Amino acid sequence: MGLGGVSIWQLLIVLVIVILLFGTKKLRSLGGDLGSAIKNFKQSVREGEDSVNDDDAAINHEQTASNQHASEKDTHSNN
């Protein structure tokens, strides 16, 4: 028994059938397309995380500035 009840022989038979149906050139190009799609997806995720981090930093900066402004306003009104 192999992975989840599938033996190695069953996997090899499926692999042979797929190669016969699609051919090695088609599978090679499909693999290249899949690889570039994964690469682009990872790059987009990284850019999205960077954007979120930049947005969080900007929000924190705005909150800090408004808190400082509010505390200065309270200090002046108490005098």
C-alpha positions in Angstrom: 0.0 0.0 0.0 1.2 3.5 -0.8 -0.4 6.8 -0.3 -3.9 6.6 1.0 -4.6 3.1 -0.4 -3.0 3.8 -3.8 0.0 1.5 -4.7 3.0 2.5 -6.6 1.9 0.3 -9.5 -1.4 2.2 -9.8 0.5 5.5 -9.9 2.8 4.3 -12.6 -0.1 3.0 -14.7 -1.8 6.4 -14.4 1.5 8.2 -15.3 1.9 6.0 -18.4 -1.7 6.7 -19.5 -1.2 10.5 -19.0 2.0 10.4 -21.1 0.3 8.5 -23.9 -2.7 10.8 -23.9 -0.9 14.2 -23.8 2.7 13.4 -24.9 5.9 14.6 -23.3 6.0 18.0 -25.1 2.6 18.9 -23.9 3.3 17.8 -20.3 6.6 19.8 -20.4 4.9 23.0 -21.5 2.1 22.4 -19.0 4.7 22.0 -16.2 6.4 25.2 -17.3 3.1 27.1 -17.3 2.2 25.7 -13.9 5.7 26.7 -12.6 5.4 30.3 -13.9 1.9 30.6 -12.5 3.1 29.5 -9.0 6.0 32.0 -9.3 3.7 34.9 -10.2 1.3 33.9 -7.4 4.0 33.9 -4.8 5.3 37.3 -6.1 1.7 38.7 -5.9 1.3 37.4 -2.3 4.7 39.0 -1.3 3.6 42.4 -2.9 0.3 42.2 -1.1 2.0 41.6 2.3 4.3 44.5 1.6 1.3 46.7 0.8 -0.5 45.6 4.0 2.6 46.3 6.0 3.0 49.7 4.5 -0.7 50.5 5.1 -0.4 49.4 8.8 2.7 51.6 9.2 0.8 54.6 7.7 -2.2 54.0 10.0 0.0 53.6 13.1 1.8 56.9 12.1 -1.5 58.7 11.7 -2.8 57.4 15.0 0.4 58.4 16.8 0.3 61.9 15.2 -3.4 62.4 16.2 -2.8 61.1 19.7 0.1 63.6 20.1 -2.0 66.4 18.7 -4.9 65.5 21.1 -2.5 65.4 24.1 -1.0 68.8 23.1 -4.5 70.2 22.8 -5.4 68.9 26.3 -2.2 70.4 27.7 -3.0 73.8 26.3 -6.7 73.8 27.4 -5.6 72.9 31.0 -3.4 76.0 31.2 
